[in-house]
Amino acid sequence: MSSVDGIMVVGLTGQTGAGKSTVSKIFAEHGFEVINADMVARKVVEVGKPCLAEIAELFGSSVINDDGSLNRRALGRIVFCNKTKLETLNSVIYPYITAEILDMIQRFSEEGRKLILLDAPTLFESHSDDFCDIIISVLAEPEIRLKRITERDGISEADAKNRMDSQLSSEFFISRSDYIIENNHSIGKVTEISREVAEKVIDYCQNHPDII
């Protein structure tokens, strides 16, 4: 359940390249305030932030650009092919991300905005699912995801596969989610399914006024 009374927090997660952004847009159209965990993750590692200093101390100057900013590709090459180093990175960055997300949820609640979508690729790994009322996972076939990642991020297939391999399995997401959206089809199809799920969540809230 969410840590702030009187709101509904929906966790949106899934595999990299599955297409969560489409689902997120639909929920925003239905009145949900969206917290994008990727954007939060970028914020906490901005130049001068303590999280960035910890990362530099752990992984060395090779992950820092000349202007002092984080070199994401260099860091990715280090952690996505080494589970231990990825876990080390996560242990540093997740507490900062979680603290910022909880602050945002609190601010939304104080402003009277009660429907919140937390778009978080690592929802389970960061334990952010602990403060979600409903969890939605977006999945897609591996070959489709691989194509999307290489085109979206401009990286090699090898780097994309390393990212995919570092994530949780489809079975994990399925067993821990209230809704599963499979995005193997056209944008139109996933949009239609996303609208149905958003409307079901809103109906649930309306029938349970004690939630919001």
C-alpha positions in Angstrom: 0.0 0.0 0.0 1.0 3.6 -0.5 2.8 5.4 2.3 0.5 8.4 2.0 -3.2 8.0 3.0 -5.9 9.1 0.6 -4.2 8.4 -2.7 -3.9 5.7 -5.3 -0.3 4.8 -6.4 -0.1 2.6 -9.5 3.3 1.1 -10.2 4.1 0.7 -13.9 7.1 -1.5 -14.7 8.3 -4.2 -17.0 11.1 -5.2 -19.3 13.4 -2.8 -21.0 12.1 -2.2 -24.6 8.6 -3.4 -23.8 7.1 0.0 -24.4 6.0 1.4 -21.0 6.0 5.0 -22.3 2.9 4.3 -24.4 1.1 3.0 -21.4 2.3 5.9 -19.2 0.9 8.4 -21.7 -2.6 6.8 -21.7 -2.7 6.9 -17.9 -1.7 10.6 -18.0 -4.6 11.2 -20.4 -6.9 9.6 -17.8 -5.9 12.1 -15.1 -3.0 10.4 -13.5 0.0 12.4 -12.3 3.1 10.5 -13.7 6.3 10.1 -11.7 9.0 9.0 -14.2 11.6 7.1 -12.1 14.2 7.4 -15.0 13.9 11.2 -14.8 14.3 11.0 -11.0 17.3 8.8 -11.5 18.9 11.4 -13.7 18.1 14.2 -11.2 19.8 12.4 -8.3 23.1 12.0 -10.2 23.3 15.6 -11.5 26.6 17.4 -11.1 27.3 18.3 -7.5 24.8 15.7 -6.0 26.1 13.4 -3.3 24.9 10.3 -5.2 27.2 11.1 -8.2 30.1 11.5 -5.8 29.5 8.1 -4.4 29.3 6.5 -7.8 32.6 8.2 -8.9 34.3 6.9 -5.8 33.1 3.4 -6.4 33.6 3.1 -10.2 36.4 5.6 -10.9 36.9 8.6 -13.1 36.1 6.6 -16.3 32.4 7.0 -15.6 32.6 10.8 -15.3 32.7 13.1 -18.3 35.0 16.1 -18.6 32.3 18.4 -17.5 31.7 16.4 -14.3 28.5 14.7 -15.4 27.9 11.0 -15.4 29.0 9.0 -18.4 26.0 6.7 -18.6 27.3 4.5 -21.4 30.6 3.9 -19.7 28.9 3.0 -16.4 26.4 0.8 -18.3 29.3 -1.2 -19.9 30.7 -1.8 -16.4 27.5 -2.9 -14.6 25.3 -4.6 -17.2 27.7 -7.4 -17.7 28.6 -7.8 -14.0 25.8 -8.7 -11.6 27.9 -7.8 -8.5 28.8 -4.4 -9.8 25.2 -3.7 -10.8 24.0 -4.6 -7.3 26.6 -2.3 -5.9 25.4 0.6 -8.1 21.8 -0.1 -7.1 22.6 -0.1 -3.4 23.9 3.4 -3.8 21.4 5.0 -6.1 18.1 3.4 -5.0 17.8 5.1 -1.6 18.2 8.5 -3.3 15.6 7.7 -5.9 13.1 6.3 -3.4 13.4 9.4 -1.2 12.8 11.7 -4.1 9.8 9.7 -5.3 8.2 9.7 -1.8 8.7 13.4 -1.6 6.9 13.8 -5.0 4.0 11.6 -3.8 3.7 13.7 -0.7 3.6 16.9 -2.7 1.0 15.6 -5.1 -1.2 14.5 -2.2 -0.9 17.9 -0.5 -2.0 19.5 -3.8 -5.1 17.3 -4.0 -3.9 15.1 -6.8 -4.8 11.6 -5.8 -4.2 9.4 -8.8 -0.5 8.7 -9.3 1.3 6.5 -11.8 4.9 5.6 -10.8 6.7 4.6 -14.0 9.7 2.6 -12.7 11.7 0.1 -14.7 13.2 -1.2 -11.5 10.1 -1.0 -9.4 10.7 -4.4 -7.7 14.5 -4.2 -7.4 14.2 -0.8 -5.6 11.4 -2.1 -3.5 9.2 0.8 -4.7 6.4 -1.8 -5.1 6.1 -1.6 -1.3 4.2 1.7 -1.6 2.1 0.9 -4.7 -1.6 -0.2 -4.5 -1.7 -1.7 -7.9 1.1 -3.0 -10.1 1.0 -3.2 -13.9 3.8 -4.8 -15.9 4.5 -4.4 -19.6 6.1 -7.3 -21.4 7.1 -8.0 -25.0 8.9 -10.8 -27.0 12.7 -10.7 -26.7 13.4 -10.0 -30.4 10.9 -7.1 -30.4 12.5 -5.6 -27.3 16.0 -6.0 -28.8 15.1 -4.1 -31.9 13.4 -1.3 -29.9 16.4 -0.9 -27.6 19.0 -0.7 -30.3 17.0 1.8 -32.3 15.9 3.9 -29.3 19.3 4.1 -27.5 21.7 3.7 -30.5 23.6 0.9 -28.9 24.9 -2.4 -30.3 22.9 -5.6 -30.0 25.5 -7.0 -27.6 25.0 -4.0 -25.2 21.3 -4.3 -25.6 21.4 -8.0 -24.7 23.4 -7.3 -21.6 20.7 -4.9 -20.5 18.0 -7.4 -21.2 19.9 -10.2 -19.4 20.4 -8.1 -16.3 16.6 -7.8 -15.8 14.0 -9.9 -14.1 12.3 -12.7 -16.0 8.8 -12.5 -17.6 7.6 -15.1 -15.0 8.7 -12.8 -12.2 6.7 -9.9 -13.5 3.7 -12.0 -14.2 3.6 -13.5 -10.7 3.8 -10.2 -9.0 1.5 -7.9 -11.0 -2.2 -7.2 -10.9 -2.3 -6.5 -14.6 -0.1 -7.6 -17.5 0.0 -5.7 -20.8 1.7 -7.5 -23.7 3.1 -5.0 -26.2 3.9 -7.3 -29.2 1.4 -5.6 -31.5 0.6 -2.2 -33.0 0.5 1.0 -31.1 -3.2 1.0 -31.6 -3.6 -2.3 -29.9 -1.5 -1.5 -26.8 -3.3 1.9 -26.6 -6.6 0.2 -26.5 -5.6 -2.3 -23.8 -4.0 0.5 -21.7 -7.2 2.5 -21.8 -9.2 -0.5 -20.6 -6.8 -1.0 -17.7 -6.7 2.7 -16.8 -10.5 2.8 -16.7 -10.7 -0.4 -14.6 -8.3 1.2 -12.0 -10.4 4.4 -12.0 -13.6 2.4 -11.6 -12.0 0.5 -8.7 -11.1 3.8 -7.0 -14.6 5.2 -7.5 -16.1 2.0 -5.9 -13.7 2.3 -3.0 -13.9 5.9 -1.8 -11.9 5.1 1.3 -8.8 4.8 -1.0 -8.9 8.3 -2.4 
